[in-house]
Amino acid sequence: MTTQKATKAAGDLDPSFGDGGTVVFTLAQGSFLGASKLLSDGKIFSAGANADDVVLVRHLSNGDLDDSFGEHGITRIKLFPGVRIAKVVLNLQPNDHAFVFGSVGEKLEAILFLLRILPDGTLDTRFGMKGRVIINLPEGENIAHVVAVQPDGKIVLVARVVRGYENYDEVLLRLDSKGELDLTFGETGMVFVGKVHFSSLIVLPDDRLLFAGAKKGALLFARYLSDGRPDPSFGEEGVVTIEVSQVQFAQILAAERQRDGKIVAVGSAEIESKGAHALIARINPDGSLDETFHHGTPAVIGFQGYEVQNHAVAIQSDNKIIAAGSSLGTEKTANFTLMRFLPNGAPDLEFGLHGRVMTDLGGLDLARSVSLQADGKIVASGWILGLPGTGVGIARYLS
């Protein structure tokens, strides 16, 4: 006798989306790795790399490809014929215009590109040179990390210039709304910040910029004024580092601002002989650890038999926190993994099993972004490795 679940619960896959709640998209030839974001109308926009093409894909809110977009839901943009697209990251404006930021070129020779895409998938010819901006940072390989848009339309980029082993700089750049370097930021539109890694950027309401990442194995937050100078009112000369006890290495991979100004950050922590564990922390607007969240310390969470990382975070209207990432099993399997936390940092036991959900999409499944629909449903997306034609996976969950 089979007992069926009578009602759906928070964390269950949404059966009205895709194939039982999931969608896996691959191209007929070659891999497609990229990023996905939720559009204002509930459609899902993805941007990724396939050989020398930037590939844009749009899915309907039910998970089907949107035939009204490009050719059967797919648009290709070629930057330099025959030159490999090395990496793509994505950000959307409230009007559903997209910025696609990435690196193009072979290892040690890559340069940066930024595309502005209209909602119909075509390049915005009013931006840069016919919708494209090419940037070559001096003396090294250029690696794209983050793109964000200020309310005034200026674009902030985070990239790295690599000159050799342990010889690199993280670089902040700001462009105006037309794609020109903004000379009011730093001395030349750029700020070189040294050997740190910034994985996340929040544009604050007063146009200050809050970056999060890692430095020498510790959690890192850095806040800058709108002109590119470190903000002396934050931490120590604009920088906060947080050592996580009993771990070898810790990093922030995503951060989000709550309505009250507090910052929730997620990532991973390496523990000797036990591998990667999920990490979540919350700081106050001044950079101090929030004593009301997990007793004022970063929470490090392990699942027996898995190595876990959080790559994305979203905050619900009730201030519950969704962290999304991956769980790598001992059999070299990996699943999308979502965790939900109460506002005080405790696991939400009403979500999935003991506050977490794992979803197998058929390959090595790595969730890298998470968004909340207007109705509260949770959309996670990321990479599906190991399939024929490695691609993008999307899953939708009830909340």
C-alpha positions as a Markdown table, in Angstrom:
| # | Residue | x | y | z |
|---|---|---|---|---|
| 1 | Met | 0.0 | 0.0 | 0.0 |
| 2 | Thr | 1.3 | 3.4 | -1.0 |
| 3 | Thr | 0.7 | 6.4 | 1.2 |
| 4 | Gln | 0.6 | 9.7 | -0.7 |
| 5 | Lys | 1.2 | 13.1 | 0.8 |
| 6 | Ala | -2.2 | 14.8 | 1.2 |
| 7 | Thr | -1.0 | 18.4 | 1.1 |
| 8 | Lys | 2.0 | 20.3 | -0.1 |
| 9 | Ala | 4.3 | 21.9 | 2.4 |
| 10 | Ala | 7.0 | 24.7 | 2.4 |
| 11 | Gly | 10.0 | 23.5 | 0.5 |
| 12 | Asp | 8.1 | 21.1 | -1.8 |
| 13 | Leu | 8.7 | 21.4 | -5.5 |
| 14 | Asp | 6.0 | 23.2 | -7.3 |
| 15 | Pro | 4.3 | 20.7 | -9.6 |
| 16 | Ser | 2.9 | 23.5 | -11.9 |
| 17 | Phe | 6.5 | 24.4 | -13.0 |
| 18 | Gly | 8.4 | 22.4 | -15.6 |
| 19 | Asp | 8.7 | 18.7 | -15.0 |
| 20 | Gly | 7.4 | 18.2 | -11.5 |
| 21 | Gly | 9.0 | 21.5 | -10.4 |
| 22 | Thr | 12.3 | 21.5 | -12.3 |
| 23 | Val | 13.6 | 22.5 | -15.7 |
| 24 | Val | 17.0 | 21.5 | -17.2 |
| 25 | Phe | 18.1 | 23.5 | -20.2 |
| 26 | Thr | 21.0 | 22.4 | -22.5 |
| 27 | Leu | 22.1 | 23.3 | -26.0 |
| 28 | Ala | 22.3 | 20.8 | -28.8 |
| 29 | Gln | 26.1 | 21.4 | -29.0 |
| 30 | Gly | 28.5 | 22.3 | -26.3 |
| 31 | Ser | 28.1 | 23.4 | -22.7 |
| 32 | Phe | 25.9 | 26.3 | -21.5 |
| 33 | Leu | 27.0 | 27.7 | -18.1 |
| 34 | Gly | 25.6 | 31.0 | -16.8 |
| 35 | Ala | 23.3 | 32.8 | -14.5 |
| 36 | Ser | 19.5 | 33.2 | -14.2 |
| 37 | Lys | 17.3 | 35.9 | -12.8 |
| 38 | Leu | 13.6 | 36.3 | -12.2 |
| 39 | Leu | 11.9 | 39.0 | -14.4 |
| 40 | Ser | 9.1 | 41.3 | -13.2 |
| 41 | Asp | 6.4 | 39.3 | -15.0 |
| 42 | Gly | 7.6 | 35.9 | -13.5 |
| 43 | Lys | 9.5 | 34.8 | -16.6 |
| 44 | Ile | 13.1 | 33.6 | -16.1 |
| 45 | Phe | 16.0 | 35.1 | -18.0 |
| 46 | Ser | 19.3 | 33.3 | -18.3 |
| 47 | Ala | 22.6 | 34.4 | -19.7 |
| 48 | Gly | 25.6 | 32.2 | -20.3 |
| 49 | Ala | 28.6 | 31.2 | -22.4 |
| 50 | Asn | 28.7 | 28.7 | -25.2 |
| 51 | Ala | 32.1 | 28.7 | -27.0 |
| 52 | Asp | 32.4 | 32.2 | -28.6 |
| 53 | Asp | 28.8 | 33.1 | -28.0 |
| 54 | Val | 26.9 | 34.9 | -25.3 |
| 55 | Val | 23.7 | 33.0 | -25.1 |
| 56 | Leu | 20.4 | 34.5 | -23.7 |
| 57 | Val | 17.5 | 32.2 | -22.9 |
| 58 | Arg | 14.0 | 33.1 | -21.6 |
| 59 | His | 11.6 | 30.7 | -19.9 |
| 60 | Leu | 7.9 | 31.3 | -19.2 |
| 61 | Ser | 6.7 | 31.3 | -15.7 |
| 62 | Asn | 5.5 | 27.7 | -16.1 |
| 63 | Gly | 9.0 | 26.6 | -17.2 |
| 64 | Asp | 8.5 | 26.3 | -20.9 |
| 65 | Leu | 10.8 | 28.1 | -23.3 |
| 66 | Asp | 9.4 | 31.5 | -24.4 |
| 67 | Asp | 8.9 | 31.2 | -28.2 |
| 68 | Ser | 8.3 | 35.0 | -28.4 |
| 69 | Phe | 12.0 | 35.6 | -27.4 |
| 70 | Gly | 14.7 | 35.2 | -30.0 |
| 71 | Glu | 14.6 | 31.9 | -31.9 |
| 72 | His | 12.4 | 29.5 | -29.9 |
| 73 | Gly | 13.4 | 31.2 | -26.7 |
| 74 | Ile | 17.2 | 31.6 | -27.4 |
| 75 | Thr | 19.3 | 34.5 | -28.6 |
| 76 | Arg | 23.0 | 34.4 | -29.4 |
| 77 | Ile | 25.5 | 37.3 | -29.4 |
| 78 | Lys | 29.0 | 36.9 | -30.8 |
| 79 | Leu | 31.6 | 39.3 | -29.4 |
| 80 | Phe | 34.8 | 38.2 | -31.2 |
| 81 | Pro | 34.4 | 35.3 | -33.6 |
| 82 | Gly | 36.5 | 32.3 | -32.6 |
| 83 | Val | 37.4 | 33.9 | -29.2 |
| 84 | Arg | 36.1 | 31.9 | -26.2 |
| 85 | Ile | 33.7 | 33.5 | -23.7 |
| 86 | Ala | 35.4 | 32.6 | -20.3 |
| 87 | Lys | 32.7 | 33.7 | -17.8 |
| 88 | Val | 29.3 | 35.4 | -17.6 |
| 89 | Val | 27.5 | 37.1 | -14.7 |
| 90 | Leu | 24.2 | 38.8 | -14.8 |
| 91 | Asn | 22.2 | 41.6 | -13.2 |
| 92 | Leu | 18.7 | 43.0 | -14.0 |
| 93 | Gln | 17.3 | 46.5 | -13.6 |
| 94 | Pro | 13.8 | 47.0 | -12.3 |
| 95 | Asn | 12.6 | 47.7 | -15.9 |
| 96 | Asp | 14.0 | 44.2 | -17.0 |
| 97 | His | 16.9 | 45.6 | -18.9 |
| 98 | Ala | 19.8 | 43.2 | -18.3 |
| 99 | Phe | 23.5 | 43.8 | -17.9 |
| 100 | Val | 25.7 | 40.8 | -18.9 |
| 101 | Phe | 29.2 | 41.1 | -17.5 |
| 102 | Gly | 32.0 | 38.7 | -18.4 |
| 103 | Ser | 35.5 | 37.8 | -19.5 |
| 104 | Val | 36.4 | 36.9 | -23.0 |
| 105 | Gly | 39.7 | 35.4 | -24.2 |
| 106 | Glu | 42.0 | 32.5 | -23.3 |
| 107 | Lys | 43.6 | 32.1 | -19.9 |
| 108 | Leu | 46.1 | 34.8 | -19.1 |
| 109 | Glu | 44.8 | 37.0 | -21.9 |
| 110 | Ala | 41.1 | 37.5 | -21.1 |
| 111 | Ile | 39.6 | 41.0 | -21.1 |
| 112 | Leu | 36.3 | 42.3 | -19.8 |
| 113 | Phe | 33.0 | 42.9 | -21.6 |
| 114 | Leu | 29.7 | 44.4 | -20.6 |
| 115 | Leu | 26.5 | 44.2 | -22.6 |
| 116 | Arg | 23.2 | 46.0 | -22.0 |
| 117 | Ile | 20.3 | 43.9 | -23.2 |
| 118 | Leu | 16.8 | 45.2 | -23.9 |
| 119 | Pro | 13.8 | 43.1 | -22.7 |
| 120 | Asp | 13.3 | 41.6 | -26.2 |
| 121 | Gly | 16.9 | 40.2 | -26.1 |
| 122 | Thr | 18.5 | 42.7 | -28.5 |
| 123 | Leu | 21.5 | 44.9 | -27.6 |
| 124 | Asp | 20.7 | 48.4 | -26.4 |
| 125 | Thr | 22.5 | 50.4 | -29.1 |
| 126 | Arg | 22.4 | 53.6 | -26.9 |
| 127 | Phe | 24.9 | 52.0 | -24.5 |
| 128 | Gly | 28.6 | 51.8 | -25.2 |
| 129 | Met | 29.4 | 50.9 | -28.8 |
| 130 | Lys | 26.2 | 49.5 | -30.1 |
| 131 | Gly | 25.3 | 47.9 | -26.7 |
| 132 | Arg | 28.9 | 46.7 | -25.9 |
| 133 | Val | 31.7 | 48.0 | -23.6 |
| 134 | Ile | 35.1 | 46.4 | -23.8 |
| 135 | Ile | 37.6 | 47.0 | -20.9 |
| 136 | Asn | 41.2 | 45.8 | -20.7 |
| 137 | Leu | 42.6 | 46.2 | -17.2 |
| 138 | Pro | 46.4 | 46.7 | -17.3 |
| 139 | Glu | 49.0 | 44.0 | -17.1 |
| 140 | Gly | 47.2 | 40.8 | -16.6 |
| 141 | Glu | 44.2 | 38.5 | -17.1 |
| 142 | Asn | 40.9 | 40.1 | -16.4 |
| 143 | Ile | 38.3 | 38.0 | -14.5 |
| 144 | Ala | 34.7 | 39.3 | -14.1 |
| 145 | His | 33.1 | 38.9 | -10.6 |
| 146 | Val | 30.1 | 41.2 | -10.0 |
| 147 | Val | 27.9 | 43.8 | -11.7 |
| 148 | Ala | 25.3 | 46.0 | -9.9 |
| 149 | Val | 23.4 | 49.1 | -10.9 |
| 150 | Gln | 22.9 | 52.2 | -8.9 |
| 151 | Pro | 19.5 | 54.0 | -8.8 |
| 152 | Asp | 20.9 | 56.8 | -10.9 |
| 153 | Gly | 21.8 | 54.3 | -13.7 |
| 154 | Lys | 25.5 | 54.1 | -13.0 |
| 155 | Ile | 27.0 | 50.6 | -13.2 |
| 156 | Val | 29.5 | 49.2 | -10.6 |
| 157 | Leu | 31.7 | 46.3 | -11.7 |
| 158 | Val | 34.0 | 44.1 | -9.6 |
| 159 | Ala | 36.8 | 42.3 | -11.4 |
| 160 | Arg | 40.2 | 40.9 | -10.8 |
| 161 | Val | 43.4 | 41.5 | -12.7 |
| 162 | Val | 45.8 | 38.5 | -12.4 |
| 163 | Arg | 49.5 | 38.9 | -13.2 |
| 164 | Gly | 50.8 | 35.6 | -11.8 |
| 165 | Tyr | 50.6 | 33.3 | -8.9 |
| 166 | Glu | 49.6 | 35.4 | -5.8 |
| 167 | Asn | 50.0 | 38.5 | -7.8 |
| 168 | Tyr | 46.6 | 40.0 | -8.4 |
| 169 | Asp | 44.4 | 42.9 | -7.5 |
| 170 | Glu | 40.6 | 43.2 | -7.0 |
| 171 | Val | 39.4 | 46.2 | -8.9 |
| 172 | Leu | 36.2 | 48.3 | -8.6 |
| 173 | Leu | 35.0 | 50.1 | -11.7 |
| 174 | Arg | 32.1 | 52.5 | -12.2 |
| 175 | Leu | 30.6 | 53.4 | -15.6 |
| 176 | Asp | 28.0 | 56.1 | -16.3 |
| 177 | Ser | 24.7 | 55.2 | -17.8 |
| 178 | Lys | 26.2 | 55.5 | -21.3 |
| 179 | Gly | 29.0 | 53.0 | -20.6 |
| 180 | Glu | 31.9 | 55.5 | -20.1 |
| 181 | Leu | 34.2 | 55.2 | -17.1 |
| 182 | Asp | 32.9 | 57.5 | -14.4 |
| 183 | Leu | 35.8 | 59.8 | -13.5 |
| 184 | Thr | 34.1 | 60.9 | -10.3 |
| 185 | Phe | 34.8 | 57.4 | -8.9 |
| 186 | Gly | 38.4 | 56.9 | -7.7 |
| 187 | Glu | 40.9 | 58.8 | -9.8 |
| 188 | Thr | 40.1 | 57.2 | -13.2 |
| 189 | Gly | 36.8 | 55.5 | -12.7 |
| 190 | Met | 38.7 | 52.6 | -11.0 |
| 191 | Val | 39.8 | 51.7 | -7.5 |
| 192 | Phe | 42.4 | 49.0 | -6.9 |
| 193 | Val | 41.8 | 47.3 | -3.6 |
| 194 | Gly | 44.5 | 44.7 | -3.4 |
| 195 | Lys | 44.5 | 40.9 | -2.5 |
| 196 | Val | 40.9 | 40.4 | -1.5 |
| 197 | His | 38.0 | 38.6 | -3.1 |
| 198 | Phe | 34.6 | 40.4 | -3.4 |
| 199 | Ser | 31.7 | 38.1 | -4.4 |
| 200 | Ser | 28.8 | 40.3 | -3.6 |
| 201 | Leu | 27.9 | 44.0 | -3.9 |
| 202 | Ile | 24.9 | 45.8 | -2.3 |
| 203 | Val | 24.1 | 49.4 | -3.5 |
| 204 | Leu | 22.9 | 51.1 | -0.3 |
| 205 | Pro | 20.0 | 53.6 | -0.3 |
| 206 | Asp | 22.5 | 56.5 | 0.1 |
| 207 | Asp | 24.6 | 55.3 | -2.8 |
| 208 | Arg | 27.3 | 53.9 | -0.6 |
| 209 | Leu | 28.6 | 50.6 | -1.7 |
| 210 | Leu | 28.9 | 47.5 | 0.5 |
| 211 | Phe | 31.1 | 44.6 | -0.7 |
| 212 | Ala | 31.4 | 41.2 | 0.8 |
| 213 | Gly | 33.8 | 38.3 | 0.3 |
| 214 | Ala | 36.9 | 37.0 | 1.9 |
| 215 | Lys | 40.4 | 38.1 | 2.9 |
| 216 | Lys | 43.1 | 35.7 | 4.1 |
| 217 | Gly | 40.5 | 33.1 | 5.1 |
| 218 | Ala | 38.3 | 35.4 | 7.0 |
| 219 | Leu | 34.9 | 36.9 | 6.2 |
| 220 | Leu | 35.2 | 40.4 | 4.7 |
| 221 | Phe | 32.9 | 43.4 | 4.4 |
| 222 | Ala | 34.0 | 46.7 | 2.9 |
| 223 | Arg | 32.0 | 49.8 | 2.5 |
| 224 | Tyr | 32.8 | 52.7 | 0.2 |
| 225 | Leu | 31.5 | 56.2 | -0.3 |
| 226 | Ser | 29.9 | 57.1 | -3.6 |
| 227 | Asp | 33.2 | 58.6 | -4.8 |
| 228 | Gly | 35.1 | 55.3 | -4.3 |
| 229 | Arg | 36.8 | 56.2 | -1.0 |
| 230 | Pro | 36.6 | 53.8 | 2.0 |
| 231 | Asp | 33.8 | 54.8 | 4.4 |
| 232 | Pro | 35.6 | 55.7 | 7.7 |
| 233 | Ser | 32.3 | 55.3 | 9.6 |
| 234 | Phe | 32.2 | 51.5 | 8.9 |
| 235 | Gly | 34.4 | 49.1 | 10.8 |
| 236 | Glu | 38.1 | 50.1 | 10.7 |
| 237 | Glu | 38.6 | 52.6 | 7.9 |
| 238 | Gly | 35.8 | 51.0 | 5.9 |
| 239 | Val | 36.7 | 47.4 | 6.4 |
| 240 | Val | 35.3 | 44.6 | 8.7 |
| 241 | Thr | 37.0 | 41.2 | 8.9 |
| 242 | Ile | 35.4 | 38.4 | 10.9 |
| 243 | Glu | 37.4 | 35.3 | 11.9 |
| 244 | Val | 35.3 | 32.2 | 12.2 |
| 245 | Ser | 36.5 | 29.9 | 15.0 |
| 246 | Gln | 37.7 | 26.4 | 14.4 |
| 247 | Val | 37.7 | 26.6 | 10.6 |
| 248 | Gln | 40.6 | 26.7 | 8.1 |
| 249 | Phe | 39.0 | 29.1 | 5.7 |
| 250 | Ala | 35.7 | 31.0 | 5.5 |
| 251 | Gln | 34.2 | 33.1 | 2.7 |
| 252 | Ile | 31.1 | 35.0 | 1.9 |
| 253 | Leu | 29.6 | 34.1 | -1.5 |
| 254 | Ala | 26.4 | 36.2 | -1.4 |
| 255 | Ala | 24.8 | 39.0 | 0.7 |
| 256 | Glu | 21.5 | 40.7 | 1.0 |
| 257 | Arg | 20.2 | 43.7 | 2.9 |
| 258 | Gln | 17.1 | 43.4 | 5.1 |
| 259 | Arg | 14.6 | 46.2 | 5.3 |
| 260 | Asp | 16.0 | 47.3 | 8.7 |
| 261 | Gly | 19.5 | 47.7 | 7.1 |
| 262 | Lys | 21.0 | 44.6 | 8.6 |
| 263 | Ile | 23.1 | 42.5 | 6.2 |
| 264 | Val | 22.6 | 38.7 | 5.8 |
| 265 | Ala | 25.6 | 36.9 | 4.3 |
| 266 | Val | 26.0 | 33.3 | 3.3 |
| 267 | Gly | 29.0 | 31.2 | 2.1 |
| 268 | Ser | 31.1 | 28.4 | 3.2 |
| 269 | Ala | 33.6 | 27.3 | 5.8 |
| 270 | Glu | 36.3 | 24.6 | 5.4 |
| 271 | Ile | 36.8 | 22.4 | 8.5 |
| 272 | Glu | 39.9 | 20.2 | 8.6 |
| 273 | Ser | 39.1 | 16.6 | 7.6 |
| 274 | Lys | 35.4 | 17.5 | 7.4 |
| 275 | Gly | 35.4 | 19.6 | 4.2 |
| 276 | Ala | 33.0 | 22.4 | 3.3 |
| 277 | His | 30.2 | 23.5 | 5.6 |
| 278 | Ala | 27.4 | 26.0 | 4.9 |
| 279 | Leu | 27.8 | 29.4 | 6.6 |
| 280 | Ile | 25.4 | 32.2 | 7.4 |
| 281 | Ala | 26.0 | 35.4 | 9.4 |
| 282 | Arg | 24.3 | 38.7 | 10.0 |
| 283 | Ile | 25.8 | 42.1 | 10.7 |
| 284 | Asn | 24.4 | 45.4 | 11.8 |
| 285 | Pro | 24.6 | 48.5 | 9.6 |
| 286 | Asp | 27.8 | 49.6 | 11.3 |
| 287 | Gly | 29.5 | 46.3 | 10.6 |
| 288 | Ser | 29.2 | 44.7 | 14.0 |
| 289 | Leu | 27.9 | 41.2 | 14.4 |
| 290 | Asp | 24.2 | 41.1 | 15.2 |
| 291 | Glu | 23.8 | 39.7 | 18.7 |
| 292 | Thr | 20.2 | 38.7 | 17.9 |
| 293 | Phe | 21.3 | 36.3 | 15.2 |
| 294 | His | 22.8 | 32.9 | 16.2 |
| 295 | His | 24.1 | 34.4 | 19.4 |
| 296 | Gly | 26.2 | 37.0 | 17.6 |
| 297 | Thr | 28.4 | 34.5 | 15.8 |
| 298 | Pro | 28.5 | 33.1 | 12.2 |
| 299 | Ala | 26.6 | 29.8 | 12.0 |
| 300 | Val | 28.5 | 26.9 | 10.4 |
| 301 | Ile | 26.3 | 24.0 | 9.3 |
| 302 | Gly | 27.2 | 20.6 | 8.2 |
| 303 | Phe | 25.2 | 17.7 | 6.7 |
| 304 | Gln | 26.5 | 14.2 | 7.5 |
| 305 | Gly | 27.9 | 12.6 | 4.3 |
| 306 | Tyr | 27.9 | 15.9 | 2.3 |
| 307 | Glu | 30.1 | 18.9 | 1.7 |
| 308 | Val | 27.9 | 22.0 | 1.6 |
| 309 | Gln | 28.2 | 25.5 | 0.2 |
| 310 | Asn | 25.7 | 28.4 | 0.1 |
| 311 | His | 26.0 | 30.5 | -3.0 |
| 312 | Ala | 22.9 | 32.7 | -2.9 |
| 313 | Val | 20.5 | 34.3 | -0.4 |
| 314 | Ala | 17.0 | 35.9 | -0.4 |
| 315 | Ile | 14.9 | 37.4 | 2.4 |
| 316 | Gln | 11.2 | 36.7 | 2.5 |
| 317 | Ser | 8.6 | 39.4 | 3.5 |
| 318 | Asp | 8.4 | 37.8 | 6.9 |
| 319 | Asn | 12.2 | 38.1 | 7.3 |
| 320 | Lys | 12.8 | 34.4 | 7.1 |
| 321 | Ile | 16.0 | 33.8 | 5.1 |
| 322 | Ile | 16.5 | 31.4 | 2.2 |
| 323 | Ala | 20.0 | 30.2 | 1.5 |
| 324 | Ala | 20.7 | 28.3 | -1.7 |
| 325 | Gly | 23.7 | 26.2 | -2.8 |
| 326 | Ser | 24.8 | 22.7 | -3.2 |
| 327 | Ser | 25.5 | 19.5 | -1.3 |
| 328 | Leu | 28.4 | 17.3 | -2.7 |
| 329 | Gly | 28.0 | 13.7 | -1.6 |
| 330 | Thr | 30.6 | 11.0 | -1.0 |
| 331 | Glu | 29.5 | 9.3 | -4.3 |
| 332 | Lys | 30.5 | 12.4 | -6.2 |
| 333 | Thr | 26.9 | 13.5 | -6.6 |
| 334 | Ala | 25.7 | 17.0 | -6.0 |
| 335 | Asn | 22.2 | 18.4 | -5.4 |
| 336 | Phe | 20.6 | 21.8 | -5.3 |
| 337 | Thr | 20.3 | 22.6 | -1.6 |
| 338 | Leu | 18.0 | 25.1 | 0.1 |
| 339 | Met | 17.9 | 26.0 | 3.7 |
| 340 | Arg | 15.4 | 28.3 | 5.5 |
| 341 | Phe | 16.2 | 30.2 | 8.7 |
| 342 | Leu | 14.1 | 32.0 | 11.1 |
| 343 | Pro | 14.9 | 35.7 | 11.7 |
| 344 | Asn | 17.0 | 34.8 | 14.7 |
| 345 | Gly | 19.1 | 32.4 | 12.7 |
| 346 | Ala | 17.6 | 29.1 | 13.8 |
| 347 | Pro | 16.7 | 26.6 | 11.1 |
| 348 | Asp | 13.0 | 26.8 | 10.1 |
| 349 | Leu | 11.8 | 23.3 | 10.9 |
| 350 | Glu | 8.6 | 23.9 | 8.9 |
| 351 | Phe | 10.7 | 24.0 | 5.7 |
| 352 | Gly | 11.6 | 20.7 | 4.1 |
| 353 | Leu | 13.3 | 18.2 | 6.4 |
| 354 | His | 14.8 | 19.9 | 9.5 |
| 355 | Gly | 14.9 | 23.2 | 7.6 |
| 356 | Arg | 16.6 | 22.0 | 4.4 |
| 357 | Val | 15.7 | 20.6 | 1.0 |
| 358 | Met | 17.9 | 18.7 | -1.5 |
| 359 | Thr | 16.9 | 18.4 | -5.2 |
| 360 | Asp | 18.5 | 16.0 | -7.7 |
| 361 | Leu | 18.3 | 17.5 | -11.3 |
| 362 | Gly | 20.3 | 14.7 | -12.8 |
| 363 | Gly | 24.0 | 15.8 | -12.8 |
| 364 | Leu | 26.3 | 17.6 | -10.5 |
| 365 | Asp | 23.7 | 20.2 | -9.5 |
| 366 | Leu | 25.0 | 23.6 | -8.1 |
| 367 | Ala | 22.4 | 26.2 | -7.2 |
| 368 | Arg | 24.0 | 29.6 | -7.6 |
| 369 | Ser | 21.0 | 32.1 | -7.4 |
| 370 | Val | 17.7 | 32.3 | -5.6 |
| 371 | Ser | 14.8 | 34.7 | -6.2 |
| 372 | Leu | 11.3 | 35.1 | -4.6 |
| 373 | Gln | 8.2 | 35.5 | -6.8 |
| 374 | Ala | 5.5 | 38.0 | -5.8 |
| 375 | Asp | 3.4 | 35.1 | -4.5 |
| 376 | Gly | 6.3 | 33.9 | -2.3 |
| 377 | Lys | 7.3 | 30.9 | -4.4 |
| 378 | Ile | 11.1 | 30.3 | -4.4 |
| 379 | Val | 13.0 | 30.0 | -7.7 |
| 380 | Ala | 16.5 | 28.6 | -7.5 |
| 381 | Ser | 18.8 | 28.2 | -10.5 |
| 382 | Gly | 22.3 | 27.1 | -11.3 |
| 383 | Trp | 24.7 | 24.8 | -13.1 |
| 384 | Ile | 24.0 | 21.2 | -14.0 |
| 385 | Leu | 27.4 | 19.6 | -14.7 |
| 386 | Gly | 28.1 | 16.2 | -16.2 |
| 387 | Leu | 25.0 | 16.0 | -18.4 |
| 388 | Pro | 25.5 | 15.6 | -22.2 |
| 389 | Gly | 25.7 | 19.3 | -23.0 |
| 390 | Thr | 26.2 | 20.7 | -19.5 |
| 391 | Gly | 23.5 | 23.3 | -18.8 |
| 392 | Val | 21.4 | 25.4 | -16.5 |
| 393 | Gly | 18.9 | 24.0 | -14.0 |
| 394 | Ile | 15.9 | 25.8 | -12.5 |
| 395 | Ala | 13.7 | 24.6 | -9.7 |
| 396 | Arg | 10.6 | 26.2 | -8.1 |
| 397 | Tyr | 9.5 | 25.5 | -4.5 |
| 398 | Leu | 6.5 | 26.3 | -2.5 |
| 399 | Ser | 7.0 | 28.7 | 0.4 |
